[in-house]
Amino acid sequence: MTTQSAGPGRGRLETAAATDVAPFTASLVKAVFRDVTPMHVSRSAAWAAASVTRTVLTEIIDGARRAAAEQARKKLIPADLLSALDRNVELDVGTKWYDHSPTFRNLTGVLHDAEGAVVPSRRRRGSRRPSAVAGAHRFQAGVRKLLRSRGVTAVPAMVRDLDGIASVFLTDLARDAAMVVREGGVRRFGTVTLAMPGEPAPSPFLTDSHRALATRSGDGRTIGRDDVLAATGMQLFGGDIRQRALTAAREATQSTSAG
């Protein structure tokens, strides 16, 4: 169990504490994958996807926590989420959720008719397969657990936004992992290099391990750990958060069989 103490080592202890938290279970991950693909998901792939999602949510919560701390608050509100995304573009994930959240609606654009009146968004009466938005409630318990591990709480609207972002992000991750399997490897890369003026550019994404994924091995019916890692590289365009997510996923699956 991790203990906290004041001093220079506090940040490392907090990172270790977050690593010990497993808010998103393998069964939840597999349920999300089943929503988008009939492929089998290996145990190591499920744990890798859970780890990546945890890393992303932890980064978002920490950014919001810093914004709240500036106002001496430990309860996060939607404004803290907006502040976190505004300060770090790498955290801009799960963007399909933004159209469904009051927090983001004014930022993503509101439709007006010819007379300037707001056009309400059409409500869908359901679909044959549950969408990431419809399934967002499945992440609530994990989000609350992750918030507690970071020493904060959040108002219901903030929890709902974190639920939705996690659900949409993991759903997109599942789609990309399935695409890697179908195509027999990674056929495309979207690479964006983020650097502040005067700072050295981050290391390139195409490390040897990812070059190898240009042609994957294994059958075409099973999503494996490496397929999830490749999908992670496609979903996370920011160098720092992507590298942390990949490292954490590898560590989380070291003792997990590929069955």
N, C-alpha and C positions, 0 to 999 in steps of 0.2 A: 504493500500500500504506500502511495506517495505521500510524504509529509511536506508541508509548506513551511518555509522560513524566509525571513527578510534577507535582503542582500543581493549581491550580483547574480547568484545562481537561481533566482526566483523564476526567470523566464524559462530556463531549462527544465525546472521542476514542473512548471505549468504545461510545457510541451509533453513531458513524460506522462502527466496525469491525463491529458487528452488522448494520448496513444492507448492508455489502458481502458478507455471507454469504448464500448461496442454498442452504440445506440441502434444501429441498423443490422438486423439479423440476416443470416443467409436465407432463411425462409421468406422474409420480406423481399429481399433482392430477387429471388427466383420468381416470386409472384409478379413482380414488375416485368421481368424478362418474358414471362409467359403471356403478358398482355400484348407484346409486340412481336414475338417470334415463337414458333413451335420447336425450335432447336433445344437440345439438351444443354443445360448449363452446369459445368463442372463445379465441384465444391470449391476449388481454388479460385475459379472465376467469380463465384458469388462473394467470397470473402474479399477478393480484390476490389470488386465494385462497391461493396459496403465500406471498405477502407477509403477509397477515393471520395465517396460521397461524404463520409465523416470528415475528411480533411478539408474539403471545400466548405462545408457548413461551419466547421471550426474557424476557418479563416474569416468567413463572413461575420460570425458572432463576435470574434475578437475585434474586428474593425468597428462593429456597432458598439461594443463594450467601451472602446477607447473614446468614441464620440459621446457616449453617455457619461463617462468619467469626467469629461470636461465640464459637465453640469452637475457633478457630484451625485449622479444617479447610478443605481445598480439594477434598475428595472428598465429594460430596453423598450423603446417605442419605435414605430415605423420611421420616424424622422432619423433615428440612428442608423437604420438600414440604408436609407438613401444617402446619408453622409458617408457610410462605409463604402458604398459603390462609387460615390463621387470621388473619393480619395484614392481608390485603387481600382483601376479598370480591369485588372485581372479577376476581380470578384464578380464580374458581370456575366453570370451564368443562369441557366434556367429561364431564359428571357421569354419563352412562350407564356410563362405564368403572368408576366407583367400586364397583359391585356385583361386578365381576370381579377386583378387586385386593385382596390381603391387607392392603395398607396402609390401605384405606378400609373394609374389611368391617365391623369393629366399630363404625365411626362411622355406617354406613348402616342398622344394625339387623340382628340375628341372630334368626332364627326359632327358637322353642322349642315343643315339643309340650306336651300337658297335664301331663306329669310333669316338665317343666323341662329335658328333654334338647334339645340343639341339633339342629335339623333341617337336614341337609346340603342344599345347593342342588342342584337337578336339573341334570344335565349334558345338554346338547343334542348329539345325534349328528351334527349338521351341518345345513346348510340349502341350499336351491337356489342362493341368491345369497350371496356372502360378506358377513358383517357387518363393522362397523367394528372390533369386538373381534377377530374372526378375522384381519383384515387389518392389525393393529397392527404386526406385525413389519416391514412395508414401510417404516416410519418410523425404524427403528433407526439406519441410517447417517446420516440427516439430523440426528437428535437428538444423536448423538455429535459430529458436526461443529459443531453449535451449542454444545454444551458446551465444546468446545475453544476456540471463538471467545470465550467468556466467561471463559476461564482456569481452568476447573474440569474435574473428571472426576466420575463417579458410579458407585455400586455397581450391579450388574446389576438389582436390584429397582427402583432409582430410574429407570434407563433404560427398563425395561419400563413403568413408570407414565407416563413422559413419552411413550413410544410410543403407549400406549393413549389418553391424553388428546388427543394430536395427531390420531390416527385418528378418534376419536369427534367431536371438534370439527369437523374438516374434512368429515366425513360429514354432520353436522347443517347445516353451512354449505351444502353441495351441495343438500340437501333444501329448504332455505329459498330458495335462489336459483332452483331449479326451480319452486317455488311462486309466486315473484314473476312468472316468465315465464307460467305457466299462468293466473294471475289477472289478467294484464295490468297489474301494478303492485303497490304495497304496499297491502294492505287493512287491515292492523292493525299497531299498534305497541305493544310492551311497554316502557314508560318507567319507569325507577326512578331517582330522583335521590339520589345519595350525597353527603353532606356532613357534616363534623364540626361539633359545636357551636361557634358563634363564627366559622366560616369561611364565605365567600361561597358561594352555591350555584353549581354548574357551569352552563355555558351549555346551553340546551335542545338536544335531539338534532335536532329538526326544522328543520334549516337549509334554505336555499332549494334546494340540490341534492337534498335528500331529499324535499322537498315535490313536486319535479318527478317523482319516481319513483312518485307516487300514480297516475299514468297513464304507463306506459312506452311507448316507441316500438320499432319493430323487429318481426321476425317472432316467431311463437310456438313456434319450434323451436330457437332458439339462445340459450344463456345468455351474456350479455355482461358486460363489466366492471361496469356500473352495477347489474346484477342481483346480482352478488357483493357490491358495496358496500352495497346495501339489505339483503341477508342478514346482512352483518356487523353492521349496526345492530340487527338483531333478535336476534342471538346474544350480542352484548356489551352488557350493560346498564350497565356502569360508564362514566361519562363520560370519564375520562382515558385508559384503555386503548383504548376505542372510538375516540376521536379520533386517538390515535397510530396505531392500526391502519389507519384510513381514510386518514390522511395518507401513511403509508408505502406503502399500496397504490396510491394515485394517483401517487406519485412513481415507483414501480416500473413503472408501465404508461404513462408519458408517451411513451416512444419505441417502444411496442409497438403494432402495428397491431391492428385489431379483427377480423382474419380468423380 
